[in-house]
Amino acid sequence: MIWWEGTFGWLGAVLWAVAGLGLGLAGTAQLISIRNLSGASGPSRRFDRILARKIGAVIGTYTVAEGFSALTLHALQYDVLIFPVAVGIAGVHFWVFARVLGIWEYYVTGTLDCLVVAITLVVTTPSSMVGSMSSWVYFPLAGGGVALLVTAGMMLYESRAVVRGLGAPPNDATAP
């Protein structure tokens, strides 16, 4: 596989595996602790037509933007930019989803996606390669994966605090 080529390729594979396994185990432990909670939880956000329309609008706009940008870049013979621009548009769509869904961690995902694309386009050239893959594909792809791992870790940490709050005994000052 292209991701693990080179002298230190095995180290990259090990780091991805450890990060994925760590998040998976932490998430599993979190789900078990949620299952073991007694009592009622707080009110959940209702999934209604308004929220469904907002989500649909975000996904529809994202799809149109991706298609339009790819077609335009291809027509202008800038095919090398199609993937980095697609990742940048994905980053912007995470910002919109952060607002629509009220999930602040998505702002981090979107920012990291856009930042990796910007750094890649400034620091590398279209002809630079990582193994047999263009650096303008490899770095946004790898950076997007890292952004998602960071976001998953932040969401897991926040949910841990919420679950601890739900499972905590009532405070004497608030008890009737």
N, C-alpha and C positions, 0 to 999 in steps of 0.2 A: 504494500500500500504506500502511496505517496507520502502520507502523513508521517510515517515512521522511518523514512529513508535517512541514510547518513550515519555517521559515527555515533551520535548521541540520540538517534531515533528511538531507541528502546526507552530512554529516559522520558521522552514525550509521551510514549504509550503508557508507561507506568504512572506518570502524573495524571493523565486523563482518567485512567482506571481508578486510581486512589480517590480522586475528586468525585467521580461518579459513584463509586462504592460508598464513600463517606456520606454523601448527600442521600443516597438511597437508604443506608442504615439509619441515619438521623431521621429521615422522613418516616420510615417504618416505626421507629420508636415513638415518634410524635403521634402517629395514627393510633398506636396502642394506648398511649396515655389519653388521647381523646376518647377512645372507646371506654376507658375505665372511669371517666368522669361520671359522677352521680349528680342528679338534679337537672334542671332545665338550663339550657344555654340561652344566650341573649337572642334577641330577634334577628333573624337572618334578613338579608336584603331580598326583597321580592323581585322575582324575574317577571316583569310585566311587558306589555307591548311597547311601551316607550323605550325601555332599555333594549329590547330586541331590535327595534328600529335603529337605535343609535349604533348598536353593534353591527347591524347589517350595513348601515351607511359607511362606517369605518372600513369594513371589509370590502365593500363595493368600490369605494374611493381608492383604497389601496390597490385593488386589482386593476382599475382603470389607469392609475398612475404608473404602475409597473409596466403594463402593456404599452401605454403611450410612450413612456421613456425608452423602452427597448426598441420599439418601432422607429422612433425619431432618431435615436443614436445609430441604429442600423442604416437608416436612410441617409444619414450624414456621414456614413462610413467610419464611425467611432465605435465599432463593435467591442473594442477592448474595454470601454467604459461601462458596458451593459451590466456586468456583475457588480462592480463597486457602487454604481448608482442604485441598483436594486437593493443592495444592503443598506445604503443610506435612506432610501424610501422606507424600508422596513424599520429602520431606527425612528424615523418620524412617525410612522404608524404606531409604534410603541408609546410615543408621547401622547398621541391622541387617545389611545386606549387607557393610558394612565388617568387621563382626565375623565373619560366616559365611565370607567369602572371604579375610579377612586382608589387606584392601586399605585402608590407613590414609587414603588420599586421599578415600575415600568419606565419611569423617567430615566432611571439609571441605565436600564437596558438600552433604551433609545440613544442616550448620550454616548454610551460605550460603543454602540454600533457605528454611529456617525463619526466618532473620534477615530476609531480604527481605520475607517475608510479614508478620512482626511489625512491621517498620518501616512497611510500606505501610498496615497496619490502624491504626497509631497516628497517622501523619502525614497521611493522606488521608481523605476521606469517601467513602461509597458513591456519592455523586452526582458526584464529581470525574471528569473525563474527560481522556484523552490522545487528541487527535483525536476520533474517534467511538467510542473504546473506553474502557470503564470502567477507571479507574486500578487498581481491585482485580483486574483481569485483566491489564492491561498490565505493571505493575511486577513481579508474581510471575513472569510469563512471561519478561520480559526478564532479570530477576534469575536465574531458573533457567538461562537460556542462558549468562549470564556465569559462573555456578557451574560449569557443565559445561566451559566453556573453561578456567577456572582449573584444574579437576581434570585435564583433558587435558594442560595444560602441566606440571603437577606430575608426572604419570605419565610423561610424555615425558622430563623432566629426570632422574627416578629411573632410568628404563630406560637412559638414556645412561650413567649412572654404572655400572650393572650390566654393560652391554656393554663398556665400557672395561675393567672389571675382568676380564672373560672373555678379552678380546683382549690383555691385558698380558702381557709375557714374565714368566716366574717370577722371583721375588725371589731374590738370591743367598743370603740367610739361610735361605730355605725349600728351596732346591735340595739334592738329596741329594749 
